């Protein structure tokens, strides 16, 4: 559980005068660091001759755990492109902490209080409660949230490996379903599925995920 890991990190740093603890839950420094990604993406889009406006919007699908990374990225994109940037968070069905927080208008919500176990292969998204910092900002910025089952994570991970030879972690695969969920997009828009990682995923674990995806795809 991510929240417990953060608690332990804070505890260890509290006893070290040379430690400065930064986490996704309540760090403005880290939040603004994530926002820099929008500037880098803008440069990449310009180099490809891709123009973003409300007629040709930028649709971005962002895997969401506690909300820091997708929140910061959304913050940056909205500053650059305004409503022409449409940002969607995606969470596992077993750990939809930000979605629940938004629906209940409560940044102290816990998924376990709603009978949700928080158990998911998307370990980076296995968060029981949302970031208070992010909740205070993102309710005015994001365009939607969708959830995804673990079996779909495996399927998408496998499909991406076979089609693009790209190794990702199950958490990252969550973003790939975005275009199927948001089908009211004007023609000519640009879709970006934000891939959050996979480089450090042990090969044997990746292979297990890949083979499970193959099995589920039939």
C-alpha positions as CSV (number, residue, x, y, z in Angstrom):
1,X,0.0,0.0,0.0
2,X,1.5,3.3,-1.1
3,X,0.2,5.3,1.8
4,X,1.9,3.0,4.3
5,X,5.2,3.3,2.3
6,X,4.9,7.1,2.6
7,X,4.3,6.9,6.3
8,X,7.4,4.7,6.8
9,X,9.5,7.1,4.6
10,X,8.4,10.1,6.7
11,X,9.1,8.2,9.9
12,X,12.7,7.4,8.8
13,X,13.4,10.9,7.6
14,X,12.0,12.5,10.8
15,X,15.0,11.0,12.7
16,X,17.6,12.2,10.3
17,X,18.5,16.0,10.4
18,X,20.1,15.7,6.9
19,X,17.0,14.2,5.3
20,X,14.4,16.1,3.4
21,X,11.3,14.0,2.5
22,X,9.5,14.6,-0.7
23,X,6.4,12.5,-1.6
24,X,3.4,12.6,-4.0
25,X,0.9,13.4,-1.2
26,X,1.8,16.9,-0.2
27,X,4.9,18.2,-1.9
28,X,4.5,21.4,-3.9
29,X,8.2,20.9,-5.1
30,X,7.4,17.6,-6.7
31,X,4.1,18.7,-8.0
32,X,5.7,21.6,-9.9
33,X,8.5,19.2,-11.0
34,X,5.9,17.0,-12.7
35,X,4.4,20.1,-14.4
36,X,7.7,20.6,-16.3
37,X,6.7,17.6,-18.3
38,X,4.1,19.7,-20.1
39,X,6.9,22.1,-21.4
40,X,8.9,19.2,-22.7
41,X,5.8,17.7,-24.4
42,X,5.0,21.0,-26.0
43,X,8.5,21.1,-27.5
44,X,8.0,17.5,-28.8
45,X,4.7,18.3,-30.4
46,X,6.0,21.4,-32.1
47,X,8.9,19.4,-33.5
48,X,6.4,17.0,-35.1
49,X,4.3,19.9,-36.5
50,X,1.3,19.1,-34.3
51,X,-0.8,22.1,-33.5
52,X,-3.1,22.0,-30.5
53,X,-6.3,24.0,-30.4
54,X,-9.9,23.3,-29.4
55,X,-10.7,21.9,-32.9
56,X,-7.7,19.6,-32.7
57,X,-7.4,18.9,-28.9
58,X,-4.8,17.1,-27.0
59,X,-6.3,14.1,-25.2
60,X,-4.0,12.8,-22.4
61,X,-4.6,9.7,-20.4
62,X,-2.7,9.6,-17.1
63,X,-2.3,6.6,-14.7
64,X,-3.2,7.9,-11.3
65,X,-2.1,6.7,-7.8
66,X,-2.1,9.3,-5.1
67,X,-2.5,11.9,-7.9
68,X,0.8,13.8,-7.7
69,X,2.2,12.9,-11.1
70,X,-1.0,13.2,-13.2
71,X,-2.0,16.2,-11.2
72,X,1.2,18.1,-11.9
73,X,1.2,17.1,-15.6
74,X,-2.4,18.3,-15.9
75,X,-1.6,21.5,-14.2
76,X,1.2,22.2,-16.7
77,X,-0.8,21.2,-19.7
78,X,-3.8,23.3,-18.8
79,X,-1.5,26.3,-18.3
80,X,-0.1,25.8,-21.8
81,X,-3.1,24.8,-23.8
82,X,-6.1,25.7,-21.7
83,X,-9.3,23.7,-22.6
84,X,-7.6,22.4,-25.7
85,X,-5.8,20.0,-23.4
86,X,-8.2,17.3,-22.1
87,X,-6.7,15.3,-19.2
88,X,-8.2,12.0,-17.9
89,X,-7.0,10.1,-14.9
90,X,-7.2,6.3,-14.8
91,X,-7.2,4.2,-11.7
92,X,-7.6,0.5,-10.9
93,X,-11.1,-0.6,-10.1
94,X,-9.7,-2.0,-6.8
95,X,-8.1,1.3,-5.8
96,X,-10.0,4.3,-7.1
97,X,-9.1,6.7,-4.3
98,X,-9.1,10.0,-6.4
99,X,-12.3,9.1,-8.1
100,X,-14.0,8.4,-4.7
101,X,-12.5,11.6,-3.3
102,X,-13.9,13.6,-6.2
103,X,-17.4,12.0,-6.0
104,X,-17.6,12.5,-2.2
105,X,-15.8,15.8,-2.2
106,X,-13.6,14.4,0.6
107,X,-9.8,14.4,0.5
108,X,-9.7,12.1,3.5
109,X,-11.7,9.3,1.9
110,X,-10.3,5.7,2.1
111,X,-11.2,3.0,-0.4
112,X,-11.4,0.4,2.4
113,X,-14.3,2.3,3.9
114,X,-16.3,1.4,0.8
115,X,-15.6,-2.3,0.8
116,X,-12.8,-2.0,-1.8
117,X,-9.7,-4.1,-1.0
118,X,-7.0,-1.9,-2.7
119,X,-5.4,-5.0,-4.2
120,X,-4.2,-4.6,-7.8
121,X,-1.3,-5.6,-10.0
122,X,-0.9,-1.9,-10.8
123,X,1.3,-1.5,-7.7
124,X,2.2,2.1,-8.3
125,X,-1.6,2.9,-8.4
126,X,-2.5,0.9,-5.3
127,X,-3.3,4.0,-3.2
128,X,-5.9,4.0,-0.4
129,X,-6.4,7.7,-0.1
130,X,-5.8,10.7,-2.5
131,X,-3.4,13.6,-2.1
132,X,-5.0,16.5,-0.3
133,X,-2.8,18.9,-2.4
134,X,-4.0,17.4,-5.6
135,X,-7.6,17.1,-4.6
136,X,-7.7,20.8,-3.9
137,X,-6.5,21.7,-7.4
138,X,-7.6,19.0,-9.8
139,X,-11.3,19.1,-9.3
140,X,-11.1,22.3,-11.3
141,X,-8.8,21.0,-14.0
142,X,-9.3,17.3,-15.0
143,X,-11.9,16.4,-17.7
144,X,-12.7,12.9,-16.3
145,X,-11.6,9.7,-14.6
146,X,-12.0,6.1,-15.7
147,X,-11.2,2.9,-14.0
148,X,-9.7,-0.3,-15.4
149,X,-9.7,-4.0,-14.4
150,X,-6.4,-5.8,-13.9
151,X,-7.1,-8.3,-16.7
152,X,-7.2,-5.4,-19.1
153,X,-3.8,-4.2,-17.8
154,X,-2.3,-7.6,-18.8
155,X,-4.0,-7.6,-22.2
156,X,-2.8,-4.1,-23.0
157,X,0.7,-4.8,-21.8
158,X,0.9,-7.8,-24.1
159,X,-0.6,-6.0,-27.1
160,X,1.9,-3.1,-26.8
161,X,4.8,-5.5,-26.5
162,X,3.8,-7.4,-29.6
163,X,2.9,-4.3,-31.7
164,X,5.6,-1.8,-30.6
165,X,8.2,-4.0,-28.8
166,X,7.7,-1.7,-25.8
167,X,8.2,-3.0,-22.3
168,X,5.9,-1.4,-19.7
169,X,4.7,-2.1,-16.2
170,X,1.0,-3.0,-15.7
171,X,0.4,0.4,-14.1
172,X,1.5,2.2,-17.3
173,X,-0.8,0.0,-19.4
174,X,-3.8,1.6,-17.8
175,X,-3.5,4.7,-20.0
176,X,-3.8,2.8,-23.2
177,X,-7.5,2.2,-22.8
178,X,-8.3,6.0,-22.8
179,X,-9.3,6.4,-26.5
180,X,-11.9,3.6,-26.1
181,X,-13.4,5.3,-23.0
182,X,-13.5,8.8,-24.4
183,X,-15.2,8.4,-27.8
184,X,-16.7,11.8,-28.1
185,X,-13.4,13.3,-29.4
186,X,-13.4,15.6,-32.5
187,X,-11.6,14.1,-35.5
188,X,-8.1,15.4,-35.8
189,X,-7.3,15.3,-32.1
190,X,-4.0,14.0,-30.7
191,X,-4.1,11.2,-28.2
192,X,-1.3,10.6,-25.7
193,X,-1.2,7.5,-23.4
194,X,1.2,8.4,-20.7
195,X,3.5,5.4,-20.0
196,X,4.8,5.7,-16.4
197,X,7.5,3.0,-16.4
198,X,8.8,-0.4,-17.1
199,X,12.5,0.0,-17.4
200,X,13.2,-1.4,-13.9
201,X,10.6,-4.1,-14.0
202,X,12.4,-7.4,-13.5
203,X,12.3,-9.4,-16.7
204,X,10.9,-12.5,-15.0
205,X,8.0,-10.5,-13.6
206,X,7.4,-8.8,-16.9
207,X,7.3,-12.2,-18.7
208,X,4.7,-13.4,-16.2
209,X,2.5,-10.4,-16.9
210,X,3.1,-10.8,-20.7
211,X,2.1,-14.5,-20.6
212,X,-1.0,-13.8,-18.6
213,X,-2.0,-11.2,-21.2
214,X,-1.5,-13.7,-24.0
215,X,-3.7,-16.2,-22.1
216,X,-6.4,-13.6,-21.6
217,X,-6.3,-12.5,-25.2
218,X,-6.8,-16.1,-26.3
